[in-house]
Amino acid sequence: MIKKVKKTPSLETTDRIIREARPDDAKDFLSYLKTVGGESDNLTFGVEGVAMEVELEAHHLEEMMLSPNSLQLLALEDDKIIGSLTFIAGKRERIAHAGEMAISVLQEHWGQGVGSALIVAFLTWIGSAGTGIRKVNLLVREDNERAINLYKRYGFVNEGRRSRMFLLDGQFVHGIHMGLEIDGGTT
Ligand SMILES: CC(C)(COP(=O)(O)OP(=O)(O)OC[C@H]1O[C@@H](n2cnc3c(N)ncnc32)[C@H](O)[C@@H]1OP(=O)(O)O)[C@@H](O)C(=O)NCCC(=O)NCCS
């Protein structure tokens, strides 16, 4: 069994805050996802966002807060959501040590270290006693150099190719599985 831990990751810079999402972020988060979805073809959704009712999203965020091994982080600047990192771990015991990570940052803030700050906060949370996380997985478009460089910088390695990750305007786009093994001090 995974032990429940209080999750309070936060990382503050001069004008930005990284914190766990709360149910009352639901409306702003859905709106953020529509904006960021429309800014690139790198995510599993476009400008339509994730098509979720605000109440359901609030419920989902509450479940994420209660989960000991999943995490929804937000990057905020002046109370506006400018970035997001989602990590969802397996629910069954044999796969609860591993999960999928997804990250996004508003285009006007690319290259300012927001993605890096989200990953650092995430890795800090993983290192906190009790998460039990030993493996982080993700899938990235094979031509998304900005994201791949970012992941490599934090130790993620290429674990193989996923063909036909996306079908965009009739064209297949292939992906890369990347993974980060977590060892030492994470029980
Ligand atoms: C990928 C993404 C999350 C990166 O966030 P970010 O806030 O720009 O990341 P950072 O500023 O912390 O770091 C960017 C890193 O990417 C790399 N990078 C920057 N510009 C780059 C470019 N033009 N080409 C390739 N790599 C580049 C660098 O390694 C850079 O780090 P460094 O300059 O400090 O060495 C962001 O660009 C994004 O949201 N893109 C759209 C959605 C997306 O692709 N999500 C990932 C899906 S798998």
Ligand as a Chemical Component Dictionary entry (heavy atoms), coordinates in Angstrom:
data_LIG
# 
_chem_comp.id                   LIG 
_chem_comp.type                 NON-POLYMER 
_chem_comp.pdbx_formal_charge   0 
_chem_comp.three_letter_code    LIG 
# 
loop_
_chem_comp_atom.comp_id 
_chem_comp_atom.atom_id 
_chem_comp_atom.alt_atom_id 
_chem_comp_atom.type_symbol 
_chem_comp_atom.charge 
_chem_comp_atom.model_Cartn_x 
_chem_comp_atom.model_Cartn_y 
_chem_comp_atom.model_Cartn_z 
_chem_comp_atom.pdbx_ordinal 
LIG C1  C1  C 0 7.855  22.247 -23.914 1  
LIG C2  C2  C 0 7.535  23.378 -22.955 2  
LIG C3  C3  C 0 6.696  22.831 -21.808 3  
LIG C4  C4  C 0 8.841  23.953 -22.422 4  
LIG O1  O1  O 0 8.532  24.926 -21.454 5  
LIG P1  P1  P 0 9.474  26.201 -21.250 6  
LIG O2  O2  O 0 8.924  26.983 -20.133 7  
LIG O3  O3  O 0 9.654  26.901 -22.541 8  
LIG O4  O4  O 0 10.826 25.492 -20.809 9  
LIG P2  P2  P 0 12.129 26.179 -20.204 10 
LIG O5  O5  O 0 12.153 27.632 -20.537 11 
LIG O6  O6  O 0 12.236 25.803 -18.774 12 
LIG O7  O7  O 0 13.277 25.380 -20.978 13 
LIG C5  C5  C 0 13.233 25.259 -22.327 14 
LIG C6  C6  C 0 14.399 24.418 -22.752 15 
LIG O8  O8  O 0 14.096 23.942 -24.036 16 
LIG C7  C7  C 0 15.254 24.031 -24.823 17 
LIG N1  N1  N 0 14.984 25.011 -25.884 18 
LIG C8  C8  C 0 14.705 26.316 -25.785 19 
LIG N2  N2  N 0 14.505 26.828 -27.012 20 
LIG C9  C9  C 0 14.653 25.819 -27.884 21 
LIG C10 C10 C 0 14.552 25.703 -29.297 22 
LIG N3  N3  N 0 14.235 26.761 -30.070 23 
LIG N4  N4  N 0 14.762 24.505 -29.875 24 
LIG C11 C11 C 0 15.079 23.447 -29.120 25 
LIG N5  N5  N 0 15.173 23.505 -27.774 26 
LIG C12 C12 C 0 14.970 24.676 -27.169 27 
LIG C13 C13 C 0 16.354 24.393 -23.962 28 
LIG O9  O9  O 0 16.932 23.206 -23.399 29 
LIG C14 C14 C 0 15.694 25.166 -22.891 30 
LIG O10 O10 O 0 16.414 25.141 -21.742 31 
LIG P3  P3  P 0 17.661 26.148 -21.527 32 
LIG O11 O11 O 0 17.582 27.226 -22.563 33 
LIG O12 O12 O 0 17.461 26.681 -20.161 34 
LIG O13 O13 O 0 18.851 25.258 -21.681 35 
LIG C15 C15 C 0 6.779  24.514 -23.686 36 
LIG O14 O14 O 0 7.523  24.917 -24.778 37 
LIG C16 C16 C 0 5.382  24.132 -24.144 38 
LIG O15 O15 O 0 4.429  24.199 -23.389 39 
LIG N6  N6  N 0 5.227  23.734 -25.430 40 
LIG C17 C17 C 0 3.919  23.402 -25.985 41 
LIG C18 C18 C 0 3.338  22.166 -25.341 42 
LIG C19 C19 C 0 4.329  21.044 -25.363 43 
LIG O16 O16 O 0 5.045  20.835 -26.330 44 
LIG N7  N7  N 0 4.322  20.261 -24.279 45 
LIG C20 C20 C 0 5.133  19.072 -24.177 46 
LIG C21 C21 C 0 4.359  17.919 -24.713 47 
LIG S1  S1  S 0 5.274  16.405 -24.549 48 
# 
loop_
_chem_comp_bond.comp_id 
_chem_comp_bond.atom_id_1 
_chem_comp_bond.atom_id_2 
_chem_comp_bond.value_order 
_chem_comp_bond.pdbx_ordinal 
LIG C1  C2  SING 1  
LIG C2  C3  SING 2  
LIG C2  C4  SING 3  
LIG C2  C15 SING 4  
LIG C4  O1  SING 5  
LIG O1  P1  SING 6  
LIG P1  O2  DOUB 7  
LIG P1  O3  SING 8  
LIG P1  O4  SING 9  
LIG O4  P2  SING 10 
LIG P2  O5  DOUB 11 
LIG P2  O6  SING 12 
LIG P2  O7  SING 13 
LIG O7  C5  SING 14 
LIG C5  C6  SING 15 
LIG C6  O8  SING 16 
LIG C6  C14 SING 17 
LIG O8  C7  SING 18 
LIG C7  N1  SING 19 
LIG C7  C13 SING 20 
LIG N1  C8  SING 21 
LIG N1  C12 SING 22 
LIG C8  N2  DOUB 23 
LIG N2  C9  SING 24 
LIG C9  C10 SING 25 
LIG C9  C12 DOUB 26 
LIG C10 N3  SING 27 
LIG C10 N4  DOUB 28 
LIG N4  C11 SING 29 
LIG C11 N5  DOUB 30 
LIG N5  C12 SING 31 
LIG C13 O9  SING 32 
LIG C13 C14 SING 33 
LIG C14 O10 SING 34 
LIG O10 P3  SING 35 
LIG P3  O11 DOUB 36 
LIG P3  O12 SING 37 
LIG P3  O13 SING 38 
LIG C15 O14 SING 39 
LIG C15 C16 SING 40 
LIG C16 O15 DOUB 41 
LIG C16 N6  SING 42 
LIG N6  C17 SING 43 
LIG C17 C18 SING 44 
LIG C18 C19 SING 45 
LIG C19 O16 DOUB 46 
LIG C19 N7  SING 47 
LIG N7  C20 SING 48 
LIG C20 C21 SING 49 
LIG C21 S1  SING 50 
# 
